[in-house]
Amino acid sequence: MREIVEKLGLEVKTLSPRGETREVKGAYVGDVLSHAMANLSSSDAWVTVQTHENIVGVASLMDAACIVVCQREVPQKTLETATEQGVSILWSPRPAFETAGRLWVMLRDEQGVV
């Protein structure tokens, strides 16, 4: 995950115990929690504009590598819940579309994701 933070210029808001060394193998982009639950895979980065603390529960349940919140302030309650549940939250100043595109290029180039 350290590479994603550095290469995409993300800000770490919370970091899970495995955070820096956690490998990101894919990504899911979406804001509807039920869709995220149906489509997130273990070790995915979840790119979203959602900031409600329920995103933490979904990420934890699906064993997502991290949540990448785009362009929105993350409430303190969400950050506290993430810390309690060991979920990494990263923040991007860019729109979700651009963040996801940059992430896709990075994964494609480094892991051969097509």
C-alpha atoms as one frame of an Amber mdcrd trajectory, in Angstrom:
protein
   0.000   0.000   0.000   2.990   2.286   0.561   3.513   2.421  -3.216  -0.055
   3.528  -3.842   0.254   6.322  -1.311   3.505   7.551  -2.831   2.700   7.132
  -6.527  -0.839   8.490  -6.357  -0.079  11.265  -3.896  -2.566  10.039  -1.304
  -2.814  11.114   2.313  -2.971   8.439   5.004  -5.890   9.102   7.338  -5.800
   5.774   9.213  -3.469   2.809   8.869  -4.306  -0.788   9.725  -1.733  -2.942
  11.518  -0.840  -4.531   8.156  -1.268  -1.211   6.367   2.059  -0.224   4.861
   2.976  -3.733   3.795  -0.486  -4.793   2.622  -0.449  -5.672  -1.062  -3.147
  -4.171  -3.246  -4.025  -6.635  -5.983  -7.041  -4.929  -7.522  -9.613  -2.219
  -7.050 -13.312  -1.541  -6.895 -14.843   1.850  -7.636 -18.311   2.660  -6.356
 -20.364   4.426  -3.750 -23.278   2.081  -3.101 -22.483  -0.081  -0.081 -24.450
  -3.112  -1.276 -22.627  -3.004  -4.630 -19.310  -2.765  -2.828 -20.228  -5.816
  -0.750 -21.114  -7.724  -3.914 -18.024  -6.707  -5.871 -15.092  -5.995  -3.550
 -12.463  -8.693  -3.418  -9.962  -9.357  -0.700  -6.914  -7.115  -1.135  -8.783
  -4.560  -3.293  -8.474  -0.838  -2.844 -11.998   0.622  -2.666 -12.236   4.011
  -4.372 -15.299   5.960  -3.227 -16.733   9.327  -2.243 -18.680   7.765   0.629
 -17.553   8.888   4.074 -20.160   7.454   6.456 -18.703   5.111   9.070 -20.538
   2.173   7.453 -17.826   2.087   4.763 -15.481   0.765   7.434 -17.740  -2.191
   8.196 -18.014  -3.084   4.513 -14.246  -2.821   3.972 -13.595  -4.944   7.048
 -16.157  -7.577   6.072 -14.733  -7.851   2.549 -11.088  -7.687   3.739 -10.372
  -4.730   1.454  -6.759  -3.561   1.487  -7.901   0.021   2.012 -10.550   2.628
   1.342  -9.561   5.561  -0.859 -11.916   8.491  -0.230 -11.879  11.054  -3.028
 -12.313  14.804  -2.569 -14.441  14.655   0.581 -13.561  15.275   4.184 -13.684
  12.092   6.226 -15.635  12.582   9.475 -13.806  11.991  12.733 -16.286   9.243
  13.708 -15.428   7.324  10.525 -11.702   7.656  11.247 -12.213   6.476  14.830
 -14.211   3.465  13.657 -11.533   2.632  11.071  -8.825   2.793  13.716 -10.848
   0.547  16.044 -11.521  -2.002  13.284  -8.038  -1.893  11.743  -9.082  -0.474
   8.365  -6.813   1.812   6.365  -8.367   4.967   4.956  -6.486   6.983   2.372
  -7.551  10.326   0.936  -7.218  11.647  -2.613  -7.603  15.265  -3.677  -8.554
  14.045  -7.159 -11.969  12.921  -8.465 -12.763   9.208  -8.173 -12.509   8.747
 -11.958  -8.973  10.127 -12.087  -7.883   8.315  -8.920  -9.198   5.006 -10.231
  -7.560   5.578 -13.611  -4.184   6.271 -12.048  -4.562   3.216  -9.819  -5.451
   1.012 -12.791  -2.387   2.180 -14.713  -0.180   1.513 -11.695  -1.581  -1.985
 -11.161  -1.353  -2.772 -14.870   2.259  -1.657 -15.090   3.437  -3.293 -11.858
   1.356  -6.457 -11.692   0.404  -7.110 -15.283  -3.292  -6.502 -14.566  -5.176
  -6.223 -17.833
